[in-house]
Amino acid sequence: MAARSVGTWLGLFGRGIAMGIAEVVPGVSGGTIAFITGIYYELVKTLAGFGFDSVRVLVRRGPLAFWRKQNLGFLSVLLIGMLLSMLAFARVIAYWLDVVPTVVWGFFFGLIVISVVKIGRDRPIGLLLGFGAFGCAAGIVLTNLDPLHLHNALWVYFVGGMIAISAWMLPAISGSFMLLVLGLYHPLIVALNGWQWPVLISLALGCAAGILVFSKLLAWLMDHRREPVLALLTGFMAGSVMRLWPWAHDGALLGPGGYAAATGQDPLIIVTCVAAVAGGATLWLLSRVE
């Protein structure tokens, strides 16, 4: 692999920051950010490269050969950016969702709508009508599921980590949204802010297991069935985008007036619409990085 310049490493770090911010918000996928900024395929290939052969390289050829084979420079810079932004923005996003929820949802609604357009416009129309339509139906069904009420045992966080990291690797499905469906999102925000290490370690181990299993399947699909998979995921994003509708309340999609009547809160129509446009503009700017 060709050596990267300092500017390239900084760009990679910036992508990690953007992916981390996206994953804090339930309904937005870090995989989407990776895809539209041109690092998605390298990310999938890097994650799929881990296995028993990795251990053999580490033992027989040493840490430096292991580092190079597994493309750990790329992965480390990306993950550092993600972790720093998640730690920095977890409380900020939680505060904004409490104070100005329509503005937050409006921003990401605009971002994901433009993501659907960007990813979908490069797919064959026949695949969009087939796989895309199926993905759209699946997205509508999944995003209308009520959150489960699971017992918050450590093994539950392990399983949740496996599911969330598998969703994170897809350029459409949000890992944090899957945690929300599983009823683990808010407990994990509390655990992250309170440094509850048993919970965080259980989640991390589940994520590691999910990477080992799902990344290899995804890499194979991307190598052999890339266009149908991307058409399916485009449809899934289209079907799930209403989960981010700014004026939704208790599962109902309301207008600004209905939202104000149901919640007693200011719908912030102008600011929310500006935030949606800003979300779309941000996606366009990120795509220029590609």
TAGIFEN-V246046 format. One record per backbone hydrogen bond with DSSP energy under -1.0 kcal/mol. CO is the residue of the C=O (numbers start at 1). NH is the residue of the N-H. Records with the same first field share a line. If there is no record, write none. Layout:
# TAGIFEN-V246046
CO = NH, NH
This chain:
# TAGIFEN-V246046
5 = 9
6 = 10
7 = 11
8 = 12
9 = 13
10 = 14
11 = 15
12 = 16
13 = 17
14 = 18
15 = 19
16 = 20
17 = 21
18 = 22
19 = 23
25 = 28
29 = 33
30 = 34
31 = 35
32 = 36
33 = 37
34 = 39, 40
35 = 38
39 = 43
40 = 44
41 = 45
42 = 46
43 = 47
44 = 48
47 = 50
52 = 56
53 = 57
54 = 58
55 = 59
56 = 60
57 = 61
62 = 66
63 = 67
64 = 68
65 = 69
66 = 70
67 = 72
68 = 71
71 = 75
72 = 76
73 = 77
74 = 78
75 = 79
76 = 80
77 = 81
78 = 82
79 = 83
80 = 84
81 = 85
82 = 86
83 = 87
84 = 88
85 = 89
86 = 90
89 = 93
90 = 94
91 = 95
92 = 96
93 = 97
94 = 98
95 = 99
96 = 100
100 = 104
101 = 105
102 = 106
103 = 107
104 = 108
105 = 109
106 = 110
107 = 111
108 = 112
109 = 113
110 = 114
111 = 115
112 = 116
113 = 117
114 = 118
115 = 119
116 = 120
117 = 121
120 = 123
124 = 128
125 = 129
126 = 130
127 = 132
130 = 134
131 = 135
132 = 136
133 = 137
134 = 138
135 = 139
136 = 140
137 = 141
138 = 142
139 = 143
141 = 144
142 = 145
151 = 153
153 = 157
154 = 158
155 = 159
156 = 160
157 = 161
158 = 162
159 = 163
160 = 164
161 = 165
162 = 166
163 = 167
164 = 168
165 = 169
167 = 170
170 = 172
174 = 178
175 = 179
176 = 180
177 = 181
178 = 182
179 = 184, 185
180 = 183
181 = 148
184 = 188
185 = 189
186 = 190
187 = 191
188 = 192
189 = 193
190 = 194
191 = 196
195 = 197
196 = 200
197 = 201
198 = 202
199 = 203
200 = 204
201 = 205
202 = 206
203 = 207
204 = 208
205 = 209
206 = 210
207 = 211
208 = 212
209 = 213
210 = 214
211 = 215
214 = 218
215 = 219
216 = 220
217 = 221
218 = 222
219 = 223
220 = 224
221 = 225
225 = 229
226 = 230
227 = 231
228 = 232
229 = 233
230 = 234
231 = 235
232 = 236
233 = 237
234 = 238
235 = 239
236 = 240
237 = 241
240 = 243
241 = 244
242 = 245
245 = 248
249 = 252
252 = 249
255 = 259
256 = 260
257 = 261
258 = 262
259 = 263
260 = 264
268 = 272
269 = 273
270 = 274
271 = 275
272 = 276
273 = 277
274 = 278
275 = 279
276 = 280
277 = 281
278 = 282
279 = 283
280 = 284
281 = 285
282 = 286
283 = 287
284 = 288
